[in-house]
């Protein structure tokens, strides 16, 4: 992509429309996967958009989705730190604990799904530990690339691939056991 020479609000708006606006749907899906709450997801997307708007003139135009997901991940970390100062001591442990808490508090709308086909898959997905479930949601459900998922989660691509492999295997096993129990 060509590097834009635009300066000021007009150029900033044009770059924002070019690089950010096409990614809005993906940003919301990823934010919802991270927060498990519609209002929090909307707030996180809004925060991401504000940060992206301020930084868009410095963006080189390459890999806008990865750039935006990195902004989102950093925005979420900062949001959590403001709410939970203990994150400063051990961020990984605190984020894992918060993910477990948010999964427990998922709204009823998420749980009311087509019971015939989706329920067993949803149960298998929900049975996964958060670190595996989040990778499945980002790659298989939200259709992010391994690199984009890695950027969103702040982990190496190899870790995404490994977790995805293990998660898919566990989902298959869970579904196989469910079908045996139903017979």
N, C-alpha and C positions, 0 to 999 in steps of 0.2 A: 504494500500500500504506500501511496505517496505521503510524504510528511507534509502536513499542512502549514502554511505560513500565516494562517489567520491569527490575529491577536484581538483581544477585546471580546465583549459580549456576543457580537454577531458570529465571530469565528468559534467562540466557545459553544454557542448554541448549535451551530452546524456540526461540530465535532461530536457533541453530546448526542445529537439526533442520529449521526452516522454510526457511532460505536456503541452507545449505551441503549438507546430505545429498542433496537432489534433484540436485545437480550432480556427484556423485562419479564417475559413469561418464565424463562429459565431461572432468573433471579428469584422470582416469587416461589417457584417449586423448590428450589434449593433452600431458601429461607424457611419454608414450611417444614422441610425435612429436618432442618437443624433445630427449629424452635418447637415444632409440634403444636403450634397455636397460631390461628389466623391473625389475630391482632399483633402478636409479637413478630410474626413473619412480615406483616405489612410495615411495622416500625423498622425492622431490620432492612428491608428493601429501601425504605425512605432514607434511612441513614446512609446506606450504600450509594444511593443516587446522589445525595448531597456531596458526599466525599468524591465521587466520580466527577461530578460537575466542576468541583473546585480544582481537580487534578487533570482534567481532560486535555488542557493545552500542553501539558508535559508528557502526555501519553504518546508513544511512538507509533501507534496504529496497528501493531502486531498483536494478535491473540487477544482481542477485546474480552472474550468470555473469561479467559484465565485471569486477566487483569481485574475484571469485576469480581470474580469469585475470591480473589485474594483480598480485595477491599472488603468484601462481605465478611470473610473469615476474621479479619482484623477488627472490623466494626463489632462483630459478635463478641469477640474476646474482650474488647473494651466495654461493651454493654454489660457483660457478665461481671467484669471486675468492679464496675460502679455499683452493681447490685450486691456483689458478694466479694468483699475485700480479701477474704481468705484465699482467693484465687492467686493472689500475688505470691503466696507461700508454695503451693504445689498445684500449678494450673492443670496438669493432666488429671490428677486425682479429682480435683474439684469439678472439672468439666465432665468427667465420667459420672460422678455422683449426680450432677445436675441433669445429665441426659437421662439417667434412670428415673429421677423425680419427674421430669417432664413427660416421660413415657407413661408413668403412672397417672398423670393428670390429663392425659389426652382427652379431648372433648368427645362427647357421646356421638356427635355427627361422624367422626372418623370411624367409630366402632360399628355404626349401622351401615352395613354394606350388603350387597347381594349374597345371601346366605348359601346358595347352592354351590357356587364355584369359588367365589372370592373368599369366603370364610376360612376354608382349610389353608389357602395360600396365605391369607392374612395372619392366621394363627401360627403358621410356620415362620413367617417373617418376624412376627412379634416375639417368638420364642428365642430369637437370636440375641446375643449380647449387643448392646448399642454400637460398638465399634464395627461389627459385621453388618448390622442392619443398615447403618448409615451409608456404607459403601454400596450395598444392593440398591438402596433408594436412589442414590445419585447416579449410578451407572446403568442399572437395569430399568428403573422406573422413570428417572428424569433424563435418561439418555445422554449423560455427560461422558466425555472421553475419560480414560484412565488419568490422563494428565490434569484435566479439569477437576476431577474428583479429588485427586491428590492435592491440588492447589486449594480447593475448598476446605479440605480437612487438615491441611498443613502436615501431610505425611508424604513419604516417597511413593513414586508410582509403583515400585515393586511391592510395597506394603498393600496398596490398593488391590493389586492383582492377587496377592496371596490371600487377603481377607475375602475377596470376592469368590475365589475358588472354594475356600472353606465354607463360606456362607451358602453358596449354591449347593454344595454337597450336603450341608446340614438341612437345608430346606427340602431337598430330595428325600433324605432319610426320614424327616418329619412327615412328609406327605405319604411315603411308603408305609410308615407305621400307622398313620391315620387310616389309610385305605384297608389295611389288614384288620384293624380294630373294628371297622365298620362292617366287615363281612360276617 
